[in-house]
Amino acid sequence: MAKEHVAGRGGCQAVTRRGFFQRAADGLYGAALAYLFSRDLFGSSGLLAAETKRRVYDLSPKPPHFEPKAKAVIQLFQNGGPSQVDLFDPKPRLDRDHGKSIFQEIAQDVSSPQSAGGLMRSPFKFKQHGQSGIWLSDAMPHLAQCVDDIAVIRSMFNDHPNHEPALFKIHSGQLLPGLPALGAWVVYGLGTENQSLPAYVVMDDPLGLPVNGVQSWQSGYLPPIYQGTRLRSKGSPVLNLHSEVEQPTQVTRLQRDLLIRLDRIHQRKRPYQLQLDARIASYGLAARMQLSASEALDLSKENKKTLEEYGVGKEPTDSYARRCLMARRLVERGVRFVQIFINGQIWDNHNRIDRTLRAACARTDQPVAALLRDLKRRGLLDSTLVIWGGEFGRLPIAQFPPNKNVKDAGRDHGPRGFSIWMAGGGIKGGTTYGATDDIGYAAAENPVSIADWHATILHLLGLHHEELFFERNGFKEKLTATFRPRVVKEILA
Amino acid sequence: MHRLIMTSTTYRQSSRVSAELDTLDPENRYLARMPMRRMDAEEVYDTILYVSGLLDETRFGPPDPVEVRRDGLVTPLPAPRGYRRSVYVRQRRSQMPTLLETFDLPQMNPNCVARPTSTVAAQALHLLNNGKVRERAEAFANKVRQSAGNDSLAQIDWIYLTALSRPPTQEEREIGANALKEFQEIWLNHGTLSREQASQKALAAYCHTILNSAAFLYID
């Protein structure tokens, strides 16, 4: 792909037949203009930026800013705050100084001083794995077999010790609600390859939404067509996908045509209403999904071996396994961004961390490892970026329940240092990057901010974080806001 | 206070956006226009019932139960005299009526300080394919027939007044009349329906389309 420096969201690309009719039919927002200017002319001209400020927002594929390494993203979001010192980041000092109080040093981050204990050794055993020798605890035996494909960042940090703001930060770049999520930015920037499936798919847990609920995948000030579309992983993935009442196909077709005509009339009298554009687009997508979504999400098409590998059909993996397998099927069909959530707070291990963290791993470890292997076997891992992690980590000290029994202890939220991993498209497998201090409390070496991490994800997709912007009130809004992030080149292949 | 607000110039503005307004206040932060909004979840549910004449306006009392289908679809069951407003439907965290959930009824466990409005394909699929919505379109069609008679133009006028609170434009009237004729012909050619049955089916298809239209769902 030619290197292009494009104002805004990739400018205008070659016009497809569908794209042309969509635009011609809209007849709005300088659509004709967008068509008349060729891609080349558009690509290099800053002059046009102003004229094209108001454009047709759609999900047709857009050229990235430069050659991408990954075409799709699967985000395995582990809401709650997985404990780095019990999973990825072994700290011998916690064994040595088990029970020693460091309260004075970290008092600023202890939300519940009354329950705070001394340093606590991990109840898990750490070992090096694979050729790369990446450290993992025995809570993740399945991922242990895939470590040579992943890059672990041990020096992530967030800016807030509470779930809600920390989640807003990791999903949308700032501690505040109401801003576009990473997935919304990605599909705004790149559109999607498959116009018959949503561009940004969210599969939340049938057991419940994460903290912040549907705000985790909203489009914020970006046009609403870029928000995540929830698919269900229990029962029918998409309800009402087919008409419950039989009628001749001509009636269905005529109804659709009639609806489009009436909506166009309605829209024509109400220019500049992005909500109406999005609504008309959603009816178009609904019509196409009726033809292709059932097939895409039908796990009965998978062979028994695959289902077993993921852990479909057995507890406690079934639910998460289904979502992981659906994610692969969606990415295979050109969906740009798939985000998998788990119900509220399974990684929020305030007490009995030996049991509760192991339980969280038991639900997710096998499906996640199976997904990595499956993507790799199908040659999809090279073009799919898989990202795993939560909003923050946990403190190295014990958090005691009222009985003060160390066996029942857990860990409180720790935003200053935590681990995440990435794999696939453009990632140098077998890498460990950055480090926390000797107790695993705060990022100490090569700290990676969330803005750095976002910029790195965009980079892998061929997007430059400064060039991916949305003009609002004369200001260029960006995922990385006014931060000065650094792409973490050290983990790139 | 209400009078002061409601008689103010700001409050009485139209929601139309001109090029100038779009430049000066693209996101309507300064209230340069009335904000266009989609009906909220409860409004969508209640309004469809009301328009179709199936709404039981009985208030209070124990909540009406819901039915949970195997595929996960949750549908309120009727009260003795019809369906009551969504506020009288049993609200259980794990069994939110699908239509309400799809149209952004907030989850019950966390606090909701502001309702989000999403625009997703699931909403279109629900209104297009769901059997209950179809049923309501048929009831709407029956009501139209009773109230406006057999003349298609009178029917269209009545449908617009009932569902959209305004008469159709000449263009919309013509489109509607043609559509009714075409729907009827398809049904006549399709099988063994009488002319009257076909025209009733046609009317239901048309009513169903109106319940799906942007004009119905968006308030401006």
Boltz contact constraints between the chains, C-beta under 6 A:
constraints:
  - contact:
      token1: [A, 209]
      token2: [B, 107]
      max_distance: 6.0
  - contact:
      token1: [A, 213]
      token2: [B, 107]
      max_distance: 6.0
  - contact:
      token1: [A, 224]
      token2: [B, 119]
      max_distance: 6.0
  - contact:
      token1: [A, 227]
      token2: [B, 118]
      max_distance: 6.0
  - contact:
      token1: [A, 229]
      token2: [B, 120]
      max_distance: 6.0
  - contact:
      token1: [A, 235]
      token2: [B, 71]
      max_distance: 6.0
  - contact:
      token1: [A, 235]
      token2: [B, 72]
      max_distance: 6.0
  - contact:
      token1: [A, 236]
      token2: [B, 71]
      max_distance: 6.0
  - contact:
      token1: [A, 239]
      token2: [B, 73]
      max_distance: 6.0
  - contact:
      token1: [A, 239]
      token2: [B, 98]
      max_distance: 6.0
  - contact:
      token1: [A, 240]
      token2: [B, 125]
      max_distance: 6.0
  - contact:
      token1: [A, 240]
      token2: [B, 126]
      max_distance: 6.0
  - contact:
      token1: [A, 240]
      token2: [B, 129]
      max_distance: 6.0
  - contact:
      token1: [A, 240]
      token2: [B, 130]
      max_distance: 6.0
  - contact:
      token1: [A, 243]
      token2: [B, 129]
      max_distance: 6.0
  - contact:
      token1: [A, 244]
      token2: [B, 131]
      max_distance: 6.0
  - contact:
      token1: [A, 245]
      token2: [B, 131]
      max_distance: 6.0
  - contact:
      token1: [A, 245]
      token2: [B, 134]
      max_distance: 6.0
  - contact:
      token1: [A, 248]
      token2: [B, 186]
      max_distance: 6.0
  - contact:
      token1: [A, 248]
      token2: [B, 190]
      max_distance: 6.0
  - contact:
      token1: [A, 250]
      token2: [B, 186]
      max_distance: 6.0
  - contact:
      token1: [A, 251]
      token2: [B, 186]
      max_distance: 6.0
  - contact:
      token1: [A, 251]
      token2: [B, 205]
      max_distance: 6.0
  - contact:
      token1: [A, 254]
      token2: [B, 182]
      max_distance: 6.0
  - contact:
      token1: [A, 255]
      token2: [B, 205]
      max_distance: 6.0
  - contact:
      token1: [A, 255]
      token2: [B, 209]
      max_distance: 6.0
  - contact:
      token1: [A, 258]
      token2: [B, 179]
      max_distance: 6.0
  - contact:
      token1: [A, 258]
      token2: [B, 209]
      max_distance: 6.0
  - contact:
      token1: [A, 259]
      token2: [B, 209]
      max_distance: 6.0
  - contact:
      token1: [A, 259]
      token2: [B, 212]
      max_distance: 6.0
  - contact:
      token1: [A, 261]
      token2: [B, 175]
      max_distance: 6.0
  - contact:
      token1: [A, 262]
      token2: [B, 213]
      max_distance: 6.0
  - contact:
      token1: [A, 263]
      token2: [B, 214]
      max_distance: 6.0
  - contact:
      token1: [A, 266]
      token2: [B, 214]
      max_distance: 6.0
  - contact:
      token1: [A, 266]
      token2: [B, 215]
      max_distance: 6.0
  - contact:
      token1: [A, 272]
      token2: [B, 17]
      max_distance: 6.0
  - contact:
      token1: [A, 272]
      token2: [B, 22]
      max_distance: 6.0
  - contact:
      token1: [A, 273]
      token2: [B, 36]
      max_distance: 6.0
  - contact:
      token1: [A, 276]
      token2: [B, 214]
      max_distance: 6.0
  - contact:
      token1: [A, 278]
      token2: [B, 119]
      max_distance: 6.0
  - contact:
      token1: [A, 279]
      token2: [B, 119]
      max_distance: 6.0
  - contact:
      token1: [A, 279]
      token2: [B, 214]
      max_distance: 6.0
  - contact:
      token1: [A, 282]
      token2: [B, 119]
      max_distance: 6.0
  - contact:
      token1: [A, 282]
      token2: [B, 120]
      max_distance: 6.0
  - contact:
      token1: [A, 282]
      token2: [B, 121]
      max_distance: 6.0
  - contact:
      token1: [A, 282]
      token2: [B, 124]
      max_distance: 6.0
  - contact:
      token1: [A, 283]
      token2: [B, 124]
      max_distance: 6.0
  - contact:
      token1: [A, 285]
      token2: [B, 121]
      max_distance: 6.0
  - contact:
      token1: [A, 286]
      token2: [B, 121]
      max_distance: 6.0
  - contact:
      token1: [A, 286]
      token2: [B, 124]
      max_distance: 6.0
  - contact:
      token1: [A, 286]
      token2: [B, 125]
      max_distance: 6.0
  - contact:
      token1: [A, 289]
      token2: [B, 121]
      max_distance: 6.0
